[in-house]
Amino acid sequence: MTIDPREADRAKEAREALERVKRDDESFLGSSMARAADHFSGRDAPEGDKIELWGRRIGRFLSLLAFIGLSWWLGHQLKVW
């Protein structure tokens, strides 16, 4: 039995496409959550600077609370009864 070269190329392309889909699907949600966790934990603060680290953590937490509060307030204001 001989394998048609065009068929082998198509099979290779299909395998590569499936691998890309699998990789992209896993990385989209995982990388987004990892970036959010890194952001809120203050991993971008300089090494060894505890005050900068905690300042970033507190500031980002307060900004998240402010965003949630303002979103609620806007939703409450736009509610039509």
N, C-alpha and C positions, 0 to 999 in steps of 0.2 A: 504494500500500500504506500502510495506517495501522497504527501500532504501538499496541497496547493499553496504556493507562497502568498498569494493574496489572502487566502483564508487564515494563514498564520499571522499575517499583519493585522487583519481585522480582529483576531482573537487577542493579540497583544494590545491593540488600542483599547479594546473593551476592558481588559484587565486594568490598564492604566487609568481609564476613566472611573472604574469602580473604586480603585484605590484613592483617587483624588476626592471623590464624593465622600468616602468614608473618613478621610483625613479632614476635609473641610467641615463636615458635620460635627465631628468630635471637637474640633478646635474652635468653632464659633462660640458655642455656649461656654465651653471650658475656659477659653482664653478671656472671654468677657468677664466671667466671674472672677478669674484669677487677677485680672487687671483692677477690677473694683476692690477686691480684697487688698491688693497691694496699695491702692490709692488710699483707702481708709485706714490702713495700718501705718501709713507714713513711711513706707520703705524707701522713698526717694529723699529722705532726710540725710544730711551728712553723717558719716560714721562717727560714733562716739559722742555725739551732741544730743544728750538726753532731753534738754529743754526744747530744742528745735523739734525733736521727734514728738514729744508730748504736745507741743504747741500745734503742730500740724494735725495730730490726731483729734485734739479737742476742737480745733477750728473746722475741720471737715465734718465732725459729728454735729456741731452746731449748725453748720450750713445745711446739712441734710435735714435736721429738725426744722429749720426755717423754711426750706423748700416744701416739706410736707405740710407745715402749718399754712403757708401761703397758698398752696394748692387747694387745701381744704377750704380756706377762706374764699378763694375765687369760686370754687364750686358751690359754696353756700350762697354767695352773692348772685350767681347766675341762675340759681334755682328759681323756676317760674311755677307758681302755684295757681 
